[in-house]
Amino acid sequence: MLFKDTTDAGLIDRFQLGAFRYFMRYTHPETGLVADSSQEGSPASIAATGFGLSALPVGVERDWLSREDAAQRALKTLRFLRDSEQSRDTLATGYKGLYYHFLDMKTGRRAWRSEISLIDSALLIAGAITVGTYFSENTPAEKEIRDIADMVYARANWAWALDEQDTLALGWKPRSGFLPYRWHGYSEAVILYTLALSSPSYPIPAKSYFAFGNQCDWKEALGKPFLYAGPLFIHLFSHAWIDFRGIRDAAMVEHDSDYFQNTRLAIDLQRDYAERNPHSFVGYGADCWGLTACDGPERSRRLRDGRQQNFSGYAARGAPFGPDDGTLAPWAPLSCLPFDEKAALSATRHILETYPGVVEEDGFIGSFNPSVPARTAEGWMNTRRIGLDQGILLMMIENHRTGFFWNLLRQSVPIRRGLKRAGFAGGWL
């Protein structure tokens, strides 16, 4: 009931500011790295750090941060990225200009035996390009931001990550080499391919994007052609930086759609699936949805209705083909504002009024499962706040309100060049 009388603008303000505060609270003061989650002792996530860099211009534009302070924060992170160790050492920060998925917050050393991650490096570099584009004034600090952002991007050796194949490898480890998986088929990797195609130093060939796209899974959904991906985040992440309205690659031309319309259809499918609720989970409905990659309960448990349900912890949950175990991400509907404002706000209000425990500190927790028995309506909860969740929420809210990132990055040479090399045309291109 706390949110019932809040205006739409007030509700949006609250959660955008809460997301911004995550990056103020969980960025290390010396390295500029952003914690993967709010859990004490969490390592840094390089993808969350990319979202953290992107958050800084929003802070300036909304008067939450002075331009000078934001520039110094950006420099802190960029200088660390420039100066940190790039080598085959198992505790280095990165290799070939790319970065390990998780890093120690204080030292920047590799954490959790993580991999050199192609997609997380791309999200990090997208953040560097964002601040490099935004900080355009002729001051020493802003010029240094642009210079380092250009260098960090130019240093990333995407061509190496092809490993003599058509599509990009998922990642690499210093002792075992490339992981046995590739980035092919529709995914959040559109931003990755855009940056890799556009590299001024180590570009991949256009045929790599076509090999990526040729394995996409097209289906018919709600009477329309649908480029399938179940988890909602796949339909959001690249859109944080790229305005896909009216621009189309060859596959979208063939199916008379675009990636923006495809994401709108993904939201319709989520709502339709939740309303049908084929597995009879608690709470599901047209105003209670949000199947995406998130933590969930572990091991087999009994649900509130007595059924036995198998759980697997972290999973990329999706609709309509699953996996689905009743676990929802409460932040996900509000992240869909640019695509369907009415559905996003209606679901957010319903979730807040029905499950108020999904708010921790001043933002959404990672996930909850109301089908699991507990003392509260929320059921099982992952009460950690997750950097990636807060980042996509903050950016998509701003794109809805002002089109800020879309307008800014239309000016970006790497974004424009990469999209054109991928075959995108029309609209603002």
N, C-alpha and C positions, 0 to 999 in steps of 0.2 A: 504493500500500500504506500510505501515511501515514495514511489515514483508516479502514482496515479494522477496527481494534479500538476505534474511537471509538463511544461510545454515541450513540443518536439525539439525546438531549438535548445532548450535547457537540458534535455536528456542527451542530445548529441554533444553539446558543450561539455557536459560532465564526463562522458566517457572518452572523448577526444583528449581532454586535459588529463584525465587519469592515465591514458596511454602514454601521453607525452611525459608525465611524471615518472613512469616506469624507467624511461631512458635517463632521466636526471638522477634517479635513485640508484640504478643498477649499472651505471657506467663507471669503470675504474678511473680514479682521478689521475693516475700516472700513465697508463697505457691507452686510455680511451676505449678499451674493449667493453662490450656490453654482455652482461650475464645471460646465459641461456634461459634461466628462470629465476624466480624470486627466492628459491630455496637456498638456505645458507650453505656456502661452500660450492655453489654451482660454478662450473667453468664458463668461460666466455663462449659464445656462439658467433662465428664470423658472419653468418647470415643476419642474426639479430644486430650485429654491429653495423651492417649495411643499412638496416632499417633505422638504427640510431642516428647514423649520419643523415639520412633522409628526413628524420624528424626535426633536425635543427632549423631548416628554413621555415617550417610550420611554426616553430616557437617564435621566430622573429616576426613573421607575418601576423601572428595572433597576439603579439606583445607579451608573450610569456618569457621572453629572453631578449636581451639586447643583441643587435647585430654583431657588435664587437665580441660579446661573450660567446655567441654561437660560432663565430669565426675561430676563436681560440680553442673551443672544444673540437671543432672539425680538424684544426691543425694538430691537436694532441693525438687524435686517432691516425691521421694521415702520416704524421712523422713516425709513429710507431710502425705502421705498415711499411713505410719506406726503409726503415733502419733495421727491422727485425730480421733474424737469420733466415736465409733461403738456401737450403742445402739438403743433402741426403741424410743428414744426421737425424736420428729417430726422435730427437727432442727439438728440432728446429720449428720455426713458425710456419714455414711453407717450403715449397720446392717449385722451380720453374715459374715463379711469379704467381703461383696459386697457393691456397692456404688450407691448413688442416681445419676440419670441421669444428673442433673444440680446442680451445687454448686456455692455459692457465691465466686467470684474470690479472695476476700481478706480474708474472714473468713473460707471458706471451708464448710460453713453451707448449708444445703439443700435449693435449690432455686426452685421457681415456683411450689411448692407442687408436685414436680416430684416423680417418682417411683424409688424404687430400681430396676435398670435395669440389667437383666441378660446379654444381648448382649453387652451393653456398658461397663459393668464390665469386660466382656471377652476381649474386645478390649483394655481396660486399662491394664489388666494383660498381654495381649500379648505384649504390649509395655514394661512392666516391665521385662518380660522374655527376650525380645530383648536386652535391655541394660545389663541385667544380663549375657547374653551369650557373648555379644560383649566385655564388659569390663573385660577381663580375666587376666590382669596383676597382679603381686604380689605387689600391692601398697595398703596402708591403704584405700584410697578412692575407688579403684576398688573392693577390697575385701568387703567393706561395701555395695557397690551397689549389689553385688551378694547375700550377706546375706539378705538384705532387700527384694530384688526381690523374693528370695525363700520364705521368711516369708509371704509376701503379697499374693503370690500364694497359699501357704499352708493353709492360714487362710480362704480362700473363701469357704463357705459351700454350694457347689453345690447340695449335697444330700438333704439338707433342701429345696431347691428350686424345688425339684420334687413334694413336697407336697403330698406324698404317691401315685403319679400317675406315668405313664410310661415316660412321656416327661416333659421337664423343663417348668416351668411357665415363662410367658413373664416378669413378674415383681411383685412387692409387695409394699404396702403402709402401714404405721404404724397404721392407724385407721381402714382400711377396709380389710387388709390382701392381699392375692394373687389376682392378676388380673385374670379375667375369660377367659384368652387366654393362649394357650400353644405354645411352639416352636415345631411344627410338619409340615412336608412338606418342600421342598427345599427352602432354604433361606440363608441369610448371616450367619446363626447360625452353619455352619460346624465348624468354629473356636471355637465357644462356646462349642459344644459337645466334640471336641478334648481336650480342656482344662479340662472340667468337668470329662471326662472319665479317665484322667491321674492324677487327683489330688492325692497328697501323703497323704492327710488327710481326705477328704470328697468326694471320687469318686462316680460317678453314675455308675450303672451297664451297661454292653454292650447292654442289651435289650433295654435300653433307646434310643440308637442310631438307632437301628433297628426299633423301634416304630416311631422315627422321620423320617426315610427314607421310611417306608412303606406307608406313606401318600404323597409321592412325586408324582408330576403330569407329567407323561411322555407323550409326543406327537410326532407326526412326523412333521418335519419342513425341508423344502427344500430337501425332500427325505431322511432324516436321523432321527434317534431317538434323541429326544431332551428333556432333563430334564427341564421342563418349569419354568421360572420366567420372568415376563415382565420387571421390572426395571433393568437397567444395573448394578447398584451398587451391587445387589445380586450376580452377576456373577464376581465381582471384590474383595469384601472386604476380604474374607477368603484367597484369592490368594495373598494378600499383604505379608502374613507371610508364607504360605504353598506352596511348589512346588508340584503341582498336576500332573505334567507331568509324565506319565507312571505308576502312582500308582492308584489302583482302589479298591473300595469297592465292595460288592456283587452286588449292583444294576448296577454299571458301567460295571462289568464283564458280567452280564446278557445282557446288551444292547451294548456290545462291544464298549465302549467309555471310556473317563475319564473326569474329571472336567475341565481340560485345554481345551480339544477339545470342550466340551460343551459350554465354554465361547466363543470360536471362532465362534461357530454356532450362539450364541446369538448376536454377532456383525454382522454376515451376515444377520440375521433376522432384526436387527435394520436398516441396510442399505437398504435391500429389501423393508421394510415397508415404510421408508422415501421416497424411489424412487417411489413407488406406490402412496403414499400420498392419502389414501382413503378419507380423510376429507378435502382435498384441502387447507391445511394450507400454509402460506407464507414461502418460503425459503426451504422447505423440499426437500431432494434429496440424492443421494448416497454419497455426500460429505457434507451433513448437517443433522446430526442426534445427538442423545444424550438424549433419553427418560429414565428418572430415577427419584428417589425421590428428589424433590426440591420444593421451593416456586414457586407459580404462581399467576396470577391475582386473584382477588376476585370478587364475585358477577357476575351477567350477564352483558355482554358488547357487543357492536357491533364491528365486525371485520372490517378490511380494505375493504373487499368486500361487506360490508353491512349486512352480516349474524349476527344473534344473537347467542352468545356463552355463555354457563354457565361455570363459573369458581368456583373453590373451595379452592383457596389458596394453602397450602401445600398438595401435593399428591404424591404417589408413581407411577409416570407415567411409562408406559411400552409399549412394542411392542411384538407381533402384536395385542394383544387383549385389549390394553388400560390399564387404562384410558389415553386419549390423548386430549389435548386442544390447541396444538400448542406451548407449553412451552418446551424449550430445555435447557440442561445444557452444556455450552460451554467448560467446562473442561473435559467432559466425553470422547470424542474421544481420546484425548491425553493420558488418563489413560489406553487406550486399547493397547498401544504400544507393550507389550510383546506378544500379541496374533495376531495382524495384523498390522505390522509397516506401510505398505503402506496405508491402509485405515485410520489409526490413523493420520498420517501426512497430508494426502490429505484433510481430513475433517477439521483438525485444521487450515491449511492454508486458506481454503475456508472461514471458519467462521471468522478468523481474518481479511481477506481482505474485506469481505462483511459486517461484523458487528464489526468494530474496537472498539466500545464502550463496548464490553464485557470484556475489560481489565481495571481493577481499581487498583491503586497503582502499583504493579508489578506482578499482577496475575489475574486469571479469576474471574469474579463475579459469583454469585450463579446460575443465570438462566436468560433467556430472552424469549420474545414471540413476534416475528416480525409480527404476524398477527394482533396484537392490534395497532390501530392507535396512532401514536406519531410523534414528529417532526423529529425523527431520524429513520434510517432503523431498528435499534434494536427493536423498538416498546416498549413494557413493559419490564422493567428490575428490577431484584432484585440485587441492586448494592452492597449488602453486600458480603464480602468474607466469606466462610464457612470453619471452621476448618477441618471437615471431608473431604470435597472436596480437600482441599490443601494436606491433609495427604495421601489420596489414590493416588493422582497425583504424589506426591514426591516419594512414595514407588514403584509405578508401573514403573515410569521412571527409577529408579535405578535397579529394577529387569530386565528391558529391557536392560539397558546398561551393567550391570556387573553380574546380577543374585545375587546381594549382599544378600538380605534378604533370598532368597531361599537357598543359600549356607550356610549362617550363621545358619539358624534354622533347617537345616538338622542335625546339631550337638546338638540340644536341646533335652534333655531327655523328657521333658513334651510333646513336639510336636510328637516325634517319638513314645512314649508309647501310647499317645492318639490315634494316627492314627491306630496303630496296634490293640488296643482294639476295635476300630470301624470296624475292619475287612479289613483295607487297606493292600495291599500287592503289590509286584513287584517293578520294577524300583529301585530307590535309597533306598527304605526301605529294 
